[in-house]
Amino acid sequence: MIPVLNEASTLAATLEALVPLRHSGVEVIVVDGGSQDATLTLARPLADQVLEGPVGRARQMNLGAYAASGEWLLFLHADTHLPEDALPAISRALGGNRVWGRFDIHLSGASSMLPMISAMMNRRSRLTGIATGDQAMFMTLNAFERVGGFPDQPLMEDIEISRKLKRLSRPACLGQKVTSAGRRWDNHGAWKTILLMWGLRYRYWRGETAERLAEEYRHVR
């Protein structure tokens, strides 16, 4: 399930990489939040369902999840590519007592700091059991429904659903890597983005609302 908003520059390549999975029976769903570019035109021939919903990644992902017909769900960003063995890796991960998980991440881009940032993200996730949307979170449909889906908030929805899913099981932290564009760090500066994200996470942990943090995040970007 891929939530999108004005992703014409990246979406086609992501969907084309998923063609082999579609041939094996995986359902690909794209949920648009009101794109003004060619996103919808590019998505329609390369996805099983293309839905139009309200803006907001959490709302879009929930809409796509409830439209899906499978027993497990994978949430993928428009600029993220799965490893070749993603499907068997997920099947093994969800075949035991784990009901959710995520992949390690490799950030691609110009900044020389991206390998370090990727390693830090993967280590932090293993230590805390908290996954980020960049890491291609996956879960059983039953687990998704038990926690009520993603919370209706404009930021930190991945952290919040991770907290709820941890009550059901520890995450399966897969060593296989998804490749995601490091656009955020390249466009706004690596150190500036690191400090911004750490600061937002710390303030969220201290109790500030996702709505207030989202306004600041959009302003800084």
N, C-alpha and C positions, 0 to 999 in steps of 0.2 A: 504494500500500500504506500503510495507516494503522494504526499501533500505538496501542492505547487502554487506558486504565485509569481507570474512573470519570469518563468524559467526556460524561455525558448532557447537560450544560448547553451544550455546544458542538458535539457531533458531528452532530446532525441538520442544522444549517445548512451544515456543511462537506460532508456527503454530498449534500444537495439541490443544492448548487452544482456537483456533479460529474455530475448527471444528463445534461446535454448531451454530456459526454465518453463516458458509458456508451452513449448512443444512437449515437455514432460508432464504437463498437467497443472502447473502452477498458475493461479489466477493473478493477473496484474491489474491493479485498480489505481487510477489516478484521480485525485480529488483537487479541483481547482478552487481557489479562493477569490476569484474575480480578476483574472489576468487581463491585461490590456495589450499584450503582445500575441505572438503566434503559438503560445503554449498549447491551447486546446486543439488547434489544427494539427500540430505535431503529435499530440498524444493519441488522438482517436484511432489511427490505423495501427498503433503499436501497443494498445492496452485492451484488456477484456472489458473493462468498464471505465468510462470517464464521467465523473460526477461533478456537478457544480454546487458549491455550498458556501457558507459564510466564511469570511476571512478569519484566520486564526488557526494555527497548526493543530492545536489540540482538537478543535471542533472538526477540522477536516479529517484528521486521523480517525476520530470516533465515527464519523459518517461513513468512511471507507470500511472500517472494521465491521460495522453492522450490516454492510452490504455484501460482505465476503461470504463465500460458501464453504471455506475450508475449516479444518479443525485447529490450525494454528495460524498465527498472524506474524508478518514481518513488516516493520515500518522503516522505509528507506527514504533518505533525502534525495532530492533531484540531482545533486552533484556527487552522489556516492555510488561506487561500483562494488558489487559483491565479489568474493573470491570464487574460483571455478568450482570448488567443492562445497559451496555454501549449503546446498540442499541436503546432502547426506550428513553434513556436520550438524545442521539444525535437527535433523531426524534423530541422530544419536543423542544429542543434548537433551531433547525432550522425551526420549524414550525411557528414562529412568525416573528419579524422584524430583527432577527439576522441572519447573513449569514456565521458566522464562530465562532469557539470557541476552547476550550481545557479543559482537565480534571485537577483536582488537582493531585499532585504526591506524592507517598510514595516511598522513596528510601530504598532499602533493602541492607543489607551488614553488615560488621563487625564493622565499626566505630560507636562509641556512639554518634557522632555528626550528623549522617544522619537524625534523626527526626527533629533536629533544621534546618538543611539545607533544608529539604523538606518544612518545614513551611515557611522559608524565601522565597523560590522560589514561593510558592503559593501566599504569601502576595504581593511580588513584582509584580507578574503578574496581580493581581487584581488592584493594584494601578496604574500601567503603561498601562495596556491593551496590553502588549507585552507577547506573549507566546513563550515557548521554545519547541524544537522538542521532548524533553523528556516527555512533557505533552500530547502527542498524539493529535496534532492539527487536527481539522476537519473543513470542509467548503463545501459550495455548489459548484458544478462544475461551475456554472455561475460566482460565485465570484472568483474562481481560474482563470478562463479565463479572467475576467475583469482586474485583476491585473497583468496578464501576467505570472502567475505561479511563481515559486521560481526564484530569480535572479541567474544568472550564476556566482556564487562566491563560494570559498572553505570554507568559515566560515561565521557565522552570517546570513545565509540565512533565518533562522527562525525569527530573529529580523526584517529583511528587509521586508519580506512578511507580518509580523504583522503590520508594519507601514502602508503598502498599504491597507491592509484589514480594518484597523481602519477607513479609509476614507469612507468605505461602511457601517460599523456598528461597535458598540462596540462588543467585544468578549463575547460569553456565557462562563462564568467561572464556570464550573460544579464542585460541591463539591465531587462528586464521585471520587475515587482515582484510578489512574493507579499505578501499582507497577513496578518500574524500578530498575535494578541492579545499585548499587552505586559503580561500579567497578573503576570509575575514582578517587573517593575520597579514596577508600580502597587501591588502587595500588600506588597512588602517594602522599598520605597524605592529610588529610582533610583541614588543614589550608593552606597548599601550593596550593591546588587546588582552594580553595575559593579565595585566593589572586590573583592567576593567572587569573581566570575567571572574577573577578571584574575588574582587570587591563585591560584585553583585551576588555571588554565591554566599559570601560571608554575611552580607546584610539580609539575605533571604533566610539563612540559618538563624539569624538573630531575631527574625520575626517581621521584617518589612514585607509588605504585600507585593505579589507578583505584578499587579497593575502599576504600582508606583515605580518599580524597578524597570518595567517594560518601557515606560515613558522616558526614563533617563537613558536606557539602552538605545532607543530609536534616536534620541537627540544627539548622543555621542557619535553614533554611526553617521 
